[in-house]
Amino acid sequence: MRVVVLTGAGISAESGVPTFRDANGLWEGHRVEEVATPAAFETQPTTVQRFYDARRRALHAVVPNAGHLALAALERAFGKRLLLVTQNIDDLHERAGSSHVVHMHGELFSALCRACGERSRWEQDLVDRPACPACGASELRPDVVWFGELPYEMDRIHRALTRADLFVSIGTSGAVYPAAGFVRAAAASGARTLELNLQRSDGTDWFHDARHGPASRLVPAWVKELL
Ligand code: BV8
């Protein structure tokens, strides 16, 4: 049995990481669609850097919840038969023990150098334009996929979706593409599809099954059933 799991901000909500919708689209006082774009970074780099610096700092203060831990247990049992894809840029899956996580929208704890293209693990602020550890240029940006940018590892994700027996979406509103279309690609290839979310999402009708409630309760119960 091959499983693909897609997670969104809802799985980190109970760890204290605000979601995009619960902050009704406002995050650190900004509309994400206005700040998470290359154009915003070009025109107002300090605002964008401060937006991500604040979220990177907040990450040191939160811990994984039972939902993250259950998915780490699933990986220990399923190994390479499980592909965990996350839209989240936090590191809570890794801190819960998941070892191969596909961050399709990048990671807060990674910095991308616009001069040399190198990625470096980065836990501090970027607003003061620190030097790239690889080339020394002061051209580091958050290693995060903004609106209008191509998400990471799409080929690997699509291959897994076409081979999956089961696709499970956890804690996502199904508002942003291409992630919101994964359920249809999986179903078209014959996979069963299940949504675990606090409430109905924009994509609920595309799933064979849906369970609604907090991830910290639904995910451990589902993993227990599967194991
Ligand atoms: C691309 C990283 C093409 C940044 C993110 C018009 C103009 C320009 C683009 C477009 C356009 N129309 C469509 C597009 C495409 C666009 C898009 O889809 N826009 C939307 C707004 C319509 N997509 C893109 O631009 C993507 N790229 O298309 O590239 C391309 C092609 C070729 C070459 C080059 C380019 C890139 C999108 C990635 C943007 N980056 N994140 C950052 O974090 O700052 S998006 C971000 O929002 C997330 O990563 C996620 O993907 C998305 C939605 O967030 P969710 O995770 O779902 O969170 P949300 O708050 O929305 O929902 C939380 C859910 O959890 C809720 O349902 C809630 O009920 C539930 N919940 C809450 N608490 C709990 C819970 N569930 C369980 N338990 C709980 N306790």
Residues whose N, C-alpha, C, O or C-beta is under 5 A from the ligand:
A	BS01	BV8	G8 A9 G10 A13 E14 T19 F20 R21 D22 A36 Q87 N88 I89 H105 V144 V145 W146 F147 G148 E149 L150 P151 G171 T172 S173 G174 A175 V176 Y177 P178 N197 L198 Q199 S201 G213 P214 A215
